[in-house]
Amino acid sequence: MKGCAVLLLTLIAGAGTALASDTTWESSESNGCKPGIGFRITKTAQGYTGTGYLLSPDHPHDFAKGVARKMKVTRSETREMKFQIDWGDGNERSCKFSFDADLDSKPVKGTLTEDDRKDAAGVYIFKPVKPK
């Protein structure tokens, strides 16, 4: 019975570690005098979650001053994430990020494509950020 208690405590401690190991990456681009676009992606044990941002031209990389738009992730794999996002006024897009490497502690390139376009809509360098 003592062994079961130790095993249970080990599993509980491990579950807490897994939750703490969720990692988040951010990437943004500046569009000069037009609003920029930014993405925040979190990798969890269940897959990816994300938020898109319309960023102020005056603060092109400041997510706190941007307008957040929830990403509805429809499929996530190690190096790919498909999602839908509504940028506002019915401007809903179905998109995909293809990552050139696993999201881990180093910067990773993500190529964004939209379902209705064959060419890349953008290339973003995702860098890990500390949880807020």
C-alpha positions in Angstrom: 0.0 0.0 0.0 2.9 2.3 0.8 4.2 1.9 -2.8 0.8 2.9 -4.2 0.9 6.1 -2.1 4.4 6.9 -3.4 3.3 6.2 -7.0 0.2 8.4 -6.6 2.3 11.3 -5.2 4.7 10.9 -8.0 1.9 11.0 -10.6 0.4 14.1 -8.9 3.8 15.9 -8.9 4.4 14.9 -12.5 1.0 16.3 -13.5 1.8 19.7 -11.9 5.1 19.7 -13.8 3.3 19.1 -17.0 1.0 22.0 -16.5 3.9 24.2 -15.6 5.8 23.2 -18.7 3.2 24.8 -21.1 5.2 27.1 -23.2 4.2 30.3 -25.1 5.7 31.9 -28.2 5.1 35.3 -29.8 5.7 36.8 -33.2 4.7 40.0 -34.8 5.2 42.1 -37.9 5.1 45.8 -38.5 3.2 47.2 -41.5 4.4 50.8 -41.4 1.5 53.1 -41.0 -1.1 50.3 -41.1 -1.9 48.0 -38.2 0.5 45.1 -37.6 -0.3 41.5 -36.9 0.9 39.5 -34.0 0.3 35.9 -32.8 0.7 34.3 -29.4 0.7 30.5 -29.4 0.8 28.2 -26.4 1.7 24.6 -26.6 0.0 22.5 -24.0 -0.2 18.7 -23.4 -3.4 18.7 -25.4 -2.0 20.7 -28.4 -1.9 24.4 -29.4 -4.0 27.3 -28.4 -3.6 30.8 -29.7 -4.6 34.4 -30.0 -4.1 36.8 -32.9 -3.6 40.5 -32.4 -4.2 43.6 -34.5 -1.3 45.8 -33.4 -1.1 49.6 -33.3 1.2 51.2 -35.9 2.5 53.4 -33.0 3.3 50.2 -30.9 3.9 47.5 -33.6 5.2 44.8 -31.3 3.2 45.6 -28.1 0.6 42.9 -27.6 -0.8 44.7 -24.5 -1.8 47.7 -26.7 -3.3 45.5 -29.5 -6.7 44.1 -30.1 -6.9 40.4 -29.3 -8.7 38.0 -31.6 -9.2 34.4 -30.4 -7.9 31.7 -32.7 -10.1 28.6 -32.9 -7.6 25.7 -33.4 -9.1 23.0 -35.6 -6.1 20.8 -35.8 -2.7 20.8 -34.2 0.3 18.5 -34.7 4.0 18.9 -33.7 4.9 21.1 -36.6 1.5 22.3 -37.9 -1.5 24.2 -36.5 -4.7 24.9 -38.5 -7.1 27.5 -37.1 -9.8 29.9 -37.8 -9.7 33.6 -36.8 -12.2 36.4 -37.2 -10.3 39.7 -37.6 -13.6 41.7 -37.3 -16.3 42.9 -39.5 -16.9 39.3 -40.8 -13.3 39.0 -42.0 -13.0 35.4 -40.9 -10.0 33.4 -42.2 -9.0 29.7 -42.2 -5.3 29.5 -41.8 -2.4 27.2 -41.1 1.0 27.7 -39.5 3.7 25.3 -40.7 6.7 25.3 -38.3 10.2 24.5 -39.5 11.0 22.8 -36.1 9.3 21.7 -33.0 8.2 24.6 -30.7 10.7 24.4 -27.9 13.1 26.8 -26.2 14.6 28.3 -29.4 13.1 30.7 -32.0 11.1 28.8 -34.7 10.0 30.0 -38.1 6.3 29.6 -38.8 4.9 30.0 -42.4 1.3 31.3 -42.4 -0.9 30.2 -45.3 -4.6 30.9 -45.8 -7.0 28.3 -47.3 -8.0 30.6 -50.1 -4.5 31.5 -51.1 -1.8 29.2 -52.5 1.1 31.5 -51.6 2.4 32.2 -48.1 0.6 35.0 -46.3 3.6 35.7 -44.1 6.6 34.2 -42.3 6.9 34.7 -38.6 9.7 34.0 -36.2 8.2 32.8 -33.0 10.3 33.4 -29.8 9.6 31.8 -26.4 8.2 34.2 -23.8 7.9 34.0 -20.1 4.4 33.4 -18.7 2.6 36.5 -17.5 
